[in-house]
Amino acid sequence: MLNQLDVVKVLENIPKHGIHAGQTGTIVHIYRVPRIAAEVEFLDEDGEMLAMIPLPESQLSVL
């Protein structure tokens, strides 16, 4: 079960956004319709946003 503010790692590469498998991010919003997905914010080491993208639950692992 995904929850807002969970720290997650992505399980697959997302080359369109420069995100690699194993990269961590924070869930900022949960979508329940039409299916469960999470808006995940990915930051670099300086705290600058790399991407904020919706991902299906199947591509995420809660840490």
Distance bins in CASP14 RR format, pairs under 12 A and 6 or more apart:
PFRMAT RR
TARGET T0000
AUTHOR 0000-0000-0000
RMODE 2
METHOD distances of the structure
MODEL  1
1 8 0 0 0 0 0 1 0 0 0 0 0
1 27 0 0 0 0 0 1 0 0 0 0 0
1 30 0 0 0 0 1 0 0 0 0 0 0
1 32 0 0 0 0 0 1 0 0 0 0 0
1 36 0 0 0 0 1 0 0 0 0 0 0
1 38 0 0 0 0 0 1 0 0 0 0 0
1 57 0 0 0 0 1 0 0 0 0 0 0
1 60 0 0 0 0 0 1 0 0 0 0 0
1 62 0 0 0 0 1 0 0 0 0 0 0
2 8 1 0 0 1 0 0 0 0 0 0 0
2 26 0 0 0 0 0 1 0 0 0 0 0
2 27 1 0 0 1 0 0 0 0 0 0 0
2 28 0 0 0 0 0 1 0 0 0 0 0
2 29 0 0 0 0 0 1 0 0 0 0 0
2 30 1 0 1 0 0 0 0 0 0 0 0
2 31 0 0 0 0 1 0 0 0 0 0 0
2 32 0 0 0 0 0 1 0 0 0 0 0
2 35 0 0 0 0 0 1 0 0 0 0 0
2 36 1 0 0 1 0 0 0 0 0 0 0
2 37 0 0 0 0 1 0 0 0 0 0 0
2 38 1 0 1 0 0 0 0 0 0 0 0
2 39 0 0 0 0 0 1 0 0 0 0 0
2 40 0 0 0 0 1 0 0 0 0 0 0
2 54 0 0 0 0 0 1 0 0 0 0 0
2 55 0 0 0 0 1 0 0 0 0 0 0
2 56 0 0 0 0 0 1 0 0 0 0 0
2 57 1 0 1 0 0 0 0 0 0 0 0
2 58 0 0 0 0 0 1 0 0 0 0 0
2 59 0 0 0 0 0 1 0 0 0 0 0
2 60 1 0 0 1 0 0 0 0 0 0 0
2 61 0 0 0 0 0 1 0 0 0 0 0
2 62 1 0 0 1 0 0 0 0 0 0 0
2 63 0 0 0 0 0 1 0 0 0 0 0
3 26 0 0 0 0 0 1 0 0 0 0 0
3 27 1 0 0 1 0 0 0 0 0 0 0
3 28 0 0 0 0 0 1 0 0 0 0 0
3 29 0 0 0 0 0 1 0 0 0 0 0
3 30 1 0 0 1 0 0 0 0 0 0 0
3 36 0 0 0 0 0 1 0 0 0 0 0
3 38 0 0 0 0 1 0 0 0 0 0 0
3 57 0 0 0 0 0 1 0 0 0 0 0
3 60 0 0 0 0 0 1 0 0 0 0 0
3 62 0 0 0 0 1 0 0 0 0 0 0
4 26 0 0 0 0 1 0 0 0 0 0 0
4 27 1 0 1 0 0 0 0 0 0 0 0
4 28 1 0 0 1 0 0 0 0 0 0 0
4 29 1 0 0 1 0 0 0 0 0 0 0
4 30 1 0 1 0 0 0 0 0 0 0 0
4 31 0 0 0 0 0 1 0 0 0 0 0
4 32 0 0 0 0 0 1 0 0 0 0 0
4 38 0 0 0 0 1 0 0 0 0 0 0
4 39 0 0 0 0 1 0 0 0 0 0 0
4 40 0 0 0 0 0 1 0 0 0 0 0
4 41 0 0 0 0 0 1 0 0 0 0 0
4 62 0 0 0 0 0 1 0 0 0 0 0
5 25 0 0 0 0 0 1 0 0 0 0 0
5 26 1 0 0 1 0 0 0 0 0 0 0
5 27 1 0 0 1 0 0 0 0 0 0 0
5 28 1 0 0 1 0 0 0 0 0 0 0
5 29 0 0 0 0 0 1 0 0 0 0 0
5 30 0 0 0 0 0 1 0 0 0 0 0
5 38 0 0 0 0 0 1 0 0 0 0 0
5 39 0 0 0 0 0 1 0 0 0 0 0
5 40 0 0 0 0 0 1 0 0 0 0 0
5 41 0 0 0 0 0 1 0 0 0 0 0
5 62 0 0 0 0 0 1 0 0 0 0 0
5 63 0 0 0 0 0 1 0 0 0 0 0
6 24 0 0 0 0 0 1 0 0 0 0 0
6 25 0 0 0 0 1 0 0 0 0 0 0
6 26 1 0 0 1 0 0 0 0 0 0 0
6 27 1 0 1 0 0 0 0 0 0 0 0
6 28 0 0 0 0 0 1 0 0 0 0 0
6 29 0 0 0 0 0 1 0 0 0 0 0
6 30 0 0 0 0 1 0 0 0 0 0 0
6 38 1 0 0 1 0 0 0 0 0 0 0
6 39 0 0 0 0 0 1 0 0 0 0 0
6 40 0 0 0 0 1 0 0 0 0 0 0
6 41 0 0 0 0 0 1 0 0 0 0 0
6 57 0 0 0 0 0 1 0 0 0 0 0
6 60 0 0 0 0 1 0 0 0 0 0 0
6 61 0 0 0 0 0 1 0 0 0 0 0
6 62 1 0 1 0 0 0 0 0 0 0 0
6 63 1 0 0 1 0 0 0 0 0 0 0
7 22 0 0 0 0 0 1 0 0 0 0 0
7 23 0 0 0 0 0 1 0 0 0 0 0
7 24 1 0 1 0 0 0 0 0 0 0 0
7 25 1 0 0 1 0 0 0 0 0 0 0
7 26 1 0 1 0 0 0 0 0 0 0 0
7 27 0 0 0 0 1 0 0 0 0 0 0
7 28 0 0 0 0 0 1 0 0 0 0 0
7 38 0 0 0 0 0 1 0 0 0 0 0
7 40 0 0 0 0 1 0 0 0 0 0 0
7 41 0 0 0 0 0 1 0 0 0 0 0
7 42 0 0 0 0 0 1 0 0 0 0 0
7 43 0 0 0 0 0 1 0 0 0 0 0
7 60 0 0 0 0 0 1 0 0 0 0 0
7 61 0 0 0 0 0 1 0 0 0 0 0
7 62 1 0 0 1 0 0 0 0 0 0 0
7 63 1 0 1 0 0 0 0 0 0 0 0
8 19 0 0 0 0 0 1 0 0 0 0 0
8 22 0 0 0 0 1 0 0 0 0 0 0
8 23 0 0 0 0 1 0 0 0 0 0 0
8 24 1 0 0 1 0 0 0 0 0 0 0
8 25 1 0 1 0 0 0 0 0 0 0 0
8 26 1 0 0 1 0 0 0 0 0 0 0
8 27 1 0 0 1 0 0 0 0 0 0 0
8 28 0 0 0 0 0 1 0 0 0 0 0
8 30 0 0 0 0 0 1 0 0 0 0 0
8 37 0 0 0 0 0 1 0 0 0 0 0
8 38 1 0 0 1 0 0 0 0 0 0 0
8 39 0 0 0 0 0 1 0 0 0 0 0
8 40 1 0 0 1 0 0 0 0 0 0 0
8 41 0 0 0 0 0 1 0 0 0 0 0
8 42 0 0 0 0 1 0 0 0 0 0 0
8 55 0 0 0 0 1 0 0 0 0 0 0
8 56 0 0 0 0 0 1 0 0 0 0 0
8 57 0 0 0 0 1 0 0 0 0 0 0
8 58 0 0 0 0 0 1 0 0 0 0 0
8 59 0 0 0 0 1 0 0 0 0 0 0
8 60 1 0 1 0 0 0 0 0 0 0 0
8 61 1 0 0 1 0 0 0 0 0 0 0
8 62 1 0 1 0 0 0 0 0 0 0 0
8 63 1 0 0 1 0 0 0 0 0 0 0
9 19 0 0 0 0 0 1 0 0 0 0 0
9 20 0 0 0 0 0 1 0 0 0 0 0
9 21 0 0 0 0 1 0 0 0 0 0 0
9 22 1 0 1 0 0 0 0 0 0 0 0
9 23 1 0 0 1 0 0 0 0 0 0 0
9 24 1 0 1 0 0 0 0 0 0 0 0
9 25 1 0 0 1 0 0 0 0 0 0 0
9 26 0 0 0 0 0 1 0 0 0 0 0
9 27 0 0 0 0 0 1 0 0 0 0 0
9 40 0 0 0 0 1 0 0 0 0 0 0
9 42 0 0 0 0 0 1 0 0 0 0 0
9 55 0 0 0 0 0 1 0 0 0 0 0
9 59 0 0 0 0 1 0 0 0 0 0 0
9 60 1 0 0 1 0 0 0 0 0 0 0
9 61 1 0 1 0 0 0 0 0 0 0 0
9 62 0 0 0 0 1 0 0 0 0 0 0
9 63 1 0 0 1 0 0 0 0 0 0 0
10 17 0 0 0 0 1 0 0 0 0 0 0
10 18 0 0 0 0 0 1 0 0 0 0 0
10 19 1 0 1 0 0 0 0 0 0 0 0
10 20 1 0 0 1 0 0 0 0 0 0 0
10 21 1 0 0 1 0 0 0 0 0 0 0
10 22 1 0 1 0 0 0 0 0 0 0 0
10 23 1 0 1 0 0 0 0 0 0 0 0
10 24 1 0 0 1 0 0 0 0 0 0 0
10 25 1 0 0 1 0 0 0 0 0 0 0
10 26 0 0 0 0 0 1 0 0 0 0 0
10 27 0 0 0 0 0 1 0 0 0 0 0
10 38 0 0 0 0 0 1 0 0 0 0 0
10 40 1 0 0 1 0 0 0 0 0 0 0
10 41 0 0 0 0 0 1 0 0 0 0 0
10 42 0 0 0 0 1 0 0 0 0 0 0
10 50 0 0 0 0 0 1 0 0 0 0 0
10 51 0 0 0 0 0 1 0 0 0 0 0
10 53 0 0 0 0 1 0 0 0 0 0 0
10 55 1 0 0 1 0 0 0 0 0 0 0
10 56 0 0 0 0 0 1 0 0 0 0 0
10 57 0 0 0 0 0 1 0 0 0 0 0
10 58 0 0 0 0 0 1 0 0 0 0 0
10 59 1 0 1 0 0 0 0 0 0 0 0
10 60 1 0 0 1 0 0 0 0 0 0 0
10 61 0 0 0 0 1 0 0 0 0 0 0
10 62 0 0 0 0 0 1 0 0 0 0 0
10 63 0 0 0 0 0 1 0 0 0 0 0
11 19 0 0 0 0 0 1 0 0 0 0 0
11 20 0 0 0 0 0 1 0 0 0 0 0
11 21 1 0 0 1 0 0 0 0 0 0 0
11 22 1 0 0 1 0 0 0 0 0 0 0
11 23 0 0 0 0 0 1 0 0 0 0 0
11 24 0 0 0 0 0 1 0 0 0 0 0
11 40 0 0 0 0 0 1 0 0 0 0 0
11 55 0 0 0 0 1 0 0 0 0 0 0
11 56 0 0 0 0 0 1 0 0 0 0 0
11 57 0 0 0 0 0 1 0 0 0 0 0
11 58 1 0 0 1 0 0 0 0 0 0 0
11 59 1 0 1 0 0 0 0 0 0 0 0
11 60 1 0 0 1 0 0 0 0 0 0 0
11 61 1 0 1 0 0 0 0 0 0 0 0
11 62 0 0 0 0 0 1 0 0 0 0 0
11 63 0 0 0 0 0 1 0 0 0 0 0
12 18 0 0 0 0 0 1 0 0 0 0 0
12 19 0 0 0 0 1 0 0 0 0 0 0
12 20 0 0 0 0 1 0 0 0 0 0 0
12 21 1 0 1 0 0 0 0 0 0 0 0
12 22 0 0 0 0 1 0 0 0 0 0 0
12 23 0 0 0 0 0 1 0 0 0 0 0
12 55 0 0 0 0 1 0 0 0 0 0 0
12 56 0 0 0 0 0 1 0 0 0 0 0
12 58 0 0 0 0 1 0 0 0 0 0 0
12 59 1 0 1 0 0 0 0 0 0 0 0
12 60 0 0 0 0 1 0 0 0 0 0 0
12 61 0 0 0 0 0 1 0 0 0 0 0
13 19 1 0 0 1 0 0 0 0 0 0 0
13 20 1 0 1 0 0 0 0 0 0 0 0
13 21 1 0 1 0 0 0 0 0 0 0 0
13 22 0 0 0 0 1 0 0 0 0 0 0
13 23 0 0 0 0 1 0 0 0 0 0 0
13 59 0 0 0 0 0 1 0 0 0 0 0
14 20 1 0 0 1 0 0 0 0 0 0 0
14 21 0 0 0 0 1 0 0 0 0 0 0
14 22 0 0 0 0 0 1 0 0 0 0 0
14 23 0 0 0 0 1 0 0 0 0 0 0
14 25 0 0 0 0 0 1 0 0 0 0 0
14 40 0 0 0 0 1 0 0 0 0 0 0
14 42 0 0 0 0 1 0 0 0 0 0 0
14 50 0 0 0 0 0 1 0 0 0 0 0
14 51 1 0 0 1 0 0 0 0 0 0 0
14 53 1 0 0 1 0 0 0 0 0 0 0
14 54 0 0 0 0 0 1 0 0 0 0 0
14 55 1 0 0 1 0 0 0 0 0 0 0
14 56 0 0 0 0 0 1 0 0 0 0 0
14 59 0 0 0 0 1 0 0 0 0 0 0
14 60 0 0 0 0 0 1 0 0 0 0 0
15 21 0 0 0 0 0 1 0 0 0 0 0
15 51 0 0 0 0 0 1 0 0 0 0 0
16 51 0 0 0 0 1 0 0 0 0 0 0
16 53 0 0 0 0 1 0 0 0 0 0 0
16 55 0 0 0 0 0 1 0 0 0 0 0
17 23 0 0 0 0 0 1 0 0 0 0 0
17 40 0 0 0 0 0 1 0 0 0 0 0
17 41 0 0 0 0 0 1 0 0 0 0 0
17 42 1 0 0 1 0 0 0 0 0 0 0
17 49 0 0 0 0 0 1 0 0 0 0 0
17 50 1 0 0 1 0 0 0 0 0 0 0
17 51 1 0 1 0 0 0 0 0 0 0 0
17 52 0 0 0 0 1 0 0 0 0 0 0
17 53 1 0 1 0 0 0 0 0 0 0 0
17 54 0 0 0 0 0 1 0 0 0 0 0
17 55 0 0 0 0 1 0 0 0 0 0 0
17 59 0 0 0 0 0 1 0 0 0 0 0
18 42 0 0 0 0 1 0 0 0 0 0 0
18 44 0 0 0 0 0 1 0 0 0 0 0
18 50 1 0 0 1 0 0 0 0 0 0 0
18 51 1 0 0 1 0 0 0 0 0 0 0
18 53 0 0 0 0 1 0 0 0 0 0 0
19 25 0 0 0 0 1 0 0 0 0 0 0
19 40 0 0 0 0 1 0 0 0 0 0 0
19 41 0 0 0 0 0 1 0 0 0 0 0
19 42 1 0 1 0 0 0 0 0 0 0 0
19 43 0 0 0 0 0 1 0 0 0 0 0
19 44 0 0 0 0 0 1 0 0 0 0 0
19 49 0 0 0 0 0 1 0 0 0 0 0
19 50 1 0 0 1 0 0 0 0 0 0 0
19 51 1 0 1 0 0 0 0 0 0 0 0
19 52 0 0 0 0 0 1 0 0 0 0 0
19 53 1 0 0 1 0 0 0 0 0 0 0
19 55 0 0 0 0 1 0 0 0 0 0 0
19 59 0 0 0 0 1 0 0 0 0 0 0
19 60 0 0 0 0 0 1 0 0 0 0 0
20 42 0 0 0 0 1 0 0 0 0 0 0
20 50 0 0 0 0 0 1 0 0 0 0 0
20 51 0 0 0 0 0 1 0 0 0 0 0
21 59 0 0 0 0 1 0 0 0 0 0 0
21 60 0 0 0 0 0 1 0 0 0 0 0
21 61 0 0 0 0 0 1 0 0 0 0 0
22 42 0 0 0 0 0 1 0 0 0 0 0
22 59 0 0 0 0 0 1 0 0 0 0 0
22 60 0 0 0 0 0 1 0 0 0 0 0
22 61 0 0 0 0 1 0 0 0 0 0 0
22 63 0 0 0 0 0 1 0 0 0 0 0
23 40 0 0 0 0 1 0 0 0 0 0 0
23 41 0 0 0 0 0 1 0 0 0 0 0
23 42 1 0 0 1 0 0 0 0 0 0 0
23 43 0 0 0 0 1 0 0 0 0 0 0
23 44 0 0 0 0 0 1 0 0 0 0 0
23 45 0 0 0 0 0 1 0 0 0 0 0
23 50 0 0 0 0 1 0 0 0 0 0 0
23 51 0 0 0 0 1 0 0 0 0 0 0
23 53 0 0 0 0 0 1 0 0 0 0 0
23 55 0 0 0 0 0 1 0 0 0 0 0
23 59 0 0 0 0 0 1 0 0 0 0 0
23 60 0 0 0 0 0 1 0 0 0 0 0
23 61 0 0 0 0 0 1 0 0 0 0 0
23 63 0 0 0 0 0 1 0 0 0 0 0
24 40 0 0 0 0 1 0 0 0 0 0 0
24 41 0 0 0 0 0 1 0 0 0 0 0
24 42 1 0 0 1 0 0 0 0 0 0 0
24 43 0 0 0 0 1 0 0 0 0 0 0
24 44 0 0 0 0 0 1 0 0 0 0 0
24 45 0 0 0 0 0 1 0 0 0 0 0
24 50 0 0 0 0 0 1 0 0 0 0 0
24 60 0 0 0 0 0 1 0 0 0 0 0
24 61 0 0 0 0 1 0 0 0 0 0 0
24 62 0 0 0 0 0 1 0 0 0 0 0
24 63 1 0 0 1 0 0 0 0 0 0 0
25 38 0 0 0 0 1 0 0 0 0 0 0
25 39 0 0 0 0 0 1 0 0 0 0 0
25 40 1 0 1 0 0 0 0 0 0 0 0
25 41 1 0 0 1 0 0 0 0 0 0 0
25 42 1 0 1 0 0 0 0 0 0 0 0
25 43 1 0 0 1 0 0 0 0 0 0 0
25 44 0 0 0 0 0 1 0 0 0 0 0
25 47 0 0 0 0 0 1 0 0 0 0 0
25 49 0 0 0 0 0 1 0 0 0 0 0
25 50 0 0 0 0 1 0 0 0 0 0 0
25 51 0 0 0 0 1 0 0 0 0 0 0
25 52 0 0 0 0 1 0 0 0 0 0 0
25 53 0 0 0 0 0 1 0 0 0 0 0
25 55 0 0 0 0 1 0 0 0 0 0 0
25 60 0 0 0 0 1 0 0 0 0 0 0
25 61 0 0 0 0 0 1 0 0 0 0 0
25 62 0 0 0 0 0 1 0 0 0 0 0
25 63 0 0 0 0 1 0 0 0 0 0 0
26 38 0 0 0 0 1 0 0 0 0 0 0
26 39 0 0 0 0 1 0 0 0 0 0 0
26 40 1 0 0 1 0 0 0 0 0 0 0
26 41 1 0 1 0 0 0 0 0 0 0 0
26 42 0 0 0 0 1 0 0 0 0 0 0
26 43 1 0 0 1 0 0 0 0 0 0 0
26 47 0 0 0 0 0 1 0 0 0 0 0
26 49 0 0 0 0 0 1 0 0 0 0 0
26 50 0 0 0 0 0 1 0 0 0 0 0
26 51 0 0 0 0 0 1 0 0 0 0 0
26 52 0 0 0 0 1 0 0 0 0 0 0
26 60 0 0 0 0 0 1 0 0 0 0 0
26 62 0 0 0 0 0 1 0 0 0 0 0
26 63 0 0 0 0 0 1 0 0 0 0 0
27 36 0 0 0 0 0 1 0 0 0 0 0
27 37 0 0 0 0 1 0 0 0 0 0 0
27 38 1 0 1 0 0 0 0 0 0 0 0
27 39 1 0 0 1 0 0 0 0 0 0 0
27 40 1 0 1 0 0 0 0 0 0 0 0
27 41 0 0 0 0 1 0 0 0 0 0 0
27 42 0 0 0 0 0 1 0 0 0 0 0
27 52 0 0 0 0 0 1 0 0 0 0 0
27 53 0 0 0 0 0 1 0 0 0 0 0
27 54 0 0 0 0 0 1 0 0 0 0 0
27 55 0 0 0 0 1 0 0 0 0 0 0
27 57 0 0 0 0 0 1 0 0 0 0 0
27 60 0 0 0 0 1 0 0 0 0 0 0
27 61 0 0 0 0 0 1 0 0 0 0 0
27 62 0 0 0 0 1 0 0 0 0 0 0
27 63 0 0 0 0 0 1 0 0 0 0 0
28 38 0 0 0 0 1 0 0 0 0 0 0
28 39 1 0 1 0 0 0 0 0 0 0 0
28 40 1 0 0 1 0 0 0 0 0 0 0
28 41 1 0 1 0 0 0 0 0 0 0 0
28 42 0 0 0 0 0 1 0 0 0 0 0
28 43 0 0 0 0 0 1 0 0 0 0 0
28 49 0 0 0 0 0 1 0 0 0 0 0
28 51 0 0 0 0 0 1 0 0 0 0 0
28 52 1 0 0 1 0 0 0 0 0 0 0
28 53 0 0 0 0 0 1 0 0 0 0 0
28 54 0 0 0 0 0 1 0 0 0 0 0
28 55 0 0 0 0 0 1 0 0 0 0 0
29 36 0 0 0 0 0 1 0 0 0 0 0
29 37 0 0 0 0 1 0 0 0 0 0 0
29 38 1 0 0 1 0 0 0 0 0 0 0
29 39 1 1 0 0 0 0 0 0 0 0 0
29 40 0 0 0 0 1 0 0 0 0 0 0
29 41 0 0 0 0 1 0 0 0 0 0 0
29 52 0 0 0 0 1 0 0 0 0 0 0
29 53 0 0 0 0 0 1 0 0 0 0 0
29 54 0 0 0 0 1 0 0 0 0 0 0
29 55 0 0 0 0 0 1 0 0 0 0 0
30 36 1 0 0 1 0 0 0 0 0 0 0
30 37 1 0 0 1 0 0 0 0 0 0 0
30 38 1 0 1 0 0 0 0 0 0 0 0
30 39 1 0 0 1 0 0 0 0 0 0 0
30 40 0 0 0 0 0 1 0 0 0 0 0
30 54 0 0 0 0 0 1 0 0 0 0 0
30 55 0 0 0 0 0 1 0 0 0 0 0
30 56 0 0 0 0 0 1 0 0 0 0 0
30 57 0 0 0 0 1 0 0 0 0 0 0
30 60 0 0 0 0 0 1 0 0 0 0 0
31 37 1 0 1 0 0 0 0 0 0 0 0
31 38 1 0 0 1 0 0 0 0 0 0 0
31 39 1 0 0 1 0 0 0 0 0 0 0
31 40 0 0 0 0 0 1 0 0 0 0 0
31 53 0 0 0 0 0 1 0 0 0 0 0
31 54 1 0 0 1 0 0 0 0 0 0 0
31 55 0 0 0 0 1 0 0 0 0 0 0
31 56 0 0 0 0 1 0 0 0 0 0 0
31 57 0 0 0 0 1 0 0 0 0 0 0
32 38 0 0 0 0 0 1 0 0 0 0 0
32 57 0 0 0 0 0 1 0 0 0 0 0
34 54 0 0 0 0 0 1 0 0 0 0 0
34 56 0 0 0 0 0 1 0 0 0 0 0
35 54 0 0 0 0 0 1 0 0 0 0 0
35 55 0 0 0 0 0 1 0 0 0 0 0
35 56 1 0 0 1 0 0 0 0 0 0 0
35 57 0 0 0 0 1 0 0 0 0 0 0
35 58 0 0 0 0 1 0 0 0 0 0 0
36 54 0 0 0 0 0 1 0 0 0 0 0
36 55 0 0 0 0 0 1 0 0 0 0 0
36 56 1 0 0 1 0 0 0 0 0 0 0
36 57 1 0 1 0 0 0 0 0 0 0 0
36 58 0 0 0 0 1 0 0 0 0 0 0
36 59 0 0 0 0 0 1 0 0 0 0 0
36 60 0 0 0 0 0 1 0 0 0 0 0
37 53 0 0 0 0 1 0 0 0 0 0 0
37 54 1 0 1 0 0 0 0 0 0 0 0
37 55 1 0 0 1 0 0 0 0 0 0 0
37 56 1 0 1 0 0 0 0 0 0 0 0
37 57 1 0 0 1 0 0 0 0 0 0 0
37 58 0 0 0 0 1 0 0 0 0 0 0
37 59 0 0 0 0 1 0 0 0 0 0 0
37 60 0 0 0 0 1 0 0 0 0 0 0
38 52 0 0 0 0 0 1 0 0 0 0 0
38 53 0 0 0 0 1 0 0 0 0 0 0
38 54 1 0 0 1 0 0 0 0 0 0 0
38 55 1 0 1 0 0 0 0 0 0 0 0
38 56 0 0 0 0 1 0 0 0 0 0 0
38 57 1 0 0 1 0 0 0 0 0 0 0
38 58 0 0 0 0 0 1 0 0 0 0 0
38 59 0 0 0 0 1 0 0 0 0 0 0
38 60 1 0 0 1 0 0 0 0 0 0 0
38 61 0 0 0 0 0 1 0 0 0 0 0
38 62 0 0 0 0 1 0 0 0 0 0 0
39 51 0 0 0 0 0 1 0 0 0 0 0
39 52 1 0 0 1 0 0 0 0 0 0 0
39 53 1 0 0 1 0 0 0 0 0 0 0
39 54 1 0 1 0 0 0 0 0 0 0 0
39 55 0 0 0 0 1 0 0 0 0 0 0
39 56 0 0 0 0 0 1 0 0 0 0 0
39 60 0 0 0 0 0 1 0 0 0 0 0
40 49 0 0 0 0 0 1 0 0 0 0 0
40 50 0 0 0 0 0 1 0 0 0 0 0
40 51 0 0 0 0 1 0 0 0 0 0 0
40 52 1 0 0 1 0 0 0 0 0 0 0
40 53 1 0 0 1 0 0 0 0 0 0 0
40 54 1 0 0 1 0 0 0 0 0 0 0
40 55 1 0 1 0 0 0 0 0 0 0 0
40 56 0 0 0 0 0 1 0 0 0 0 0
40 57 0 0 0 0 0 1 0 0 0 0 0
40 59 0 0 0 0 1 0 0 0 0 0 0
40 60 1 0 0 1 0 0 0 0 0 0 0
40 61 0 0 0 0 0 1 0 0 0 0 0
40 62 0 0 0 0 0 1 0 0 0 0 0
41 47 0 0 0 0 0 1 0 0 0 0 0
41 48 0 0 0 0 0 1 0 0 0 0 0
41 49 1 0 0 1 0 0 0 0 0 0 0
41 50 0 0 0 0 1 0 0 0 0 0 0
41 51 1 0 0 1 0 0 0 0 0 0 0
41 52 1 0 1 0 0 0 0 0 0 0 0
41 53 0 0 0 0 1 0 0 0 0 0 0
41 54 0 0 0 0 0 1 0 0 0 0 0
41 55 0 0 0 0 0 1 0 0 0 0 0
42 48 0 0 0 0 0 1 0 0 0 0 0
42 49 1 0 0 1 0 0 0 0 0 0 0
42 50 1 0 1 0 0 0 0 0 0 0 0
42 51 1 0 1 0 0 0 0 0 0 0 0
42 52 1 0 0 1 0 0 0 0 0 0 0
42 53 1 0 0 1 0 0 0 0 0 0 0
42 55 0 0 0 0 0 1 0 0 0 0 0
42 60 0 0 0 0 0 1 0 0 0 0 0
43 49 1 0 1 0 0 0 0 0 0 0 0
43 50 1 0 0 1 0 0 0 0 0 0 0
43 51 0 0 0 0 1 0 0 0 0 0 0
43 52 0 0 0 0 1 0 0 0 0 0 0
44 50 1 0 1 0 0 0 0 0 0 0 0
44 51 0 0 0 0 0 1 0 0 0 0 0
53 59 0 0 0 0 0 1 0 0 0 0 0
53 60 0 0 0 0 0 1 0 0 0 0 0
54 60 0 0 0 0 0 1 0 0 0 0 0
55 61 0 0 0 0 0 1 0 0 0 0 0
END
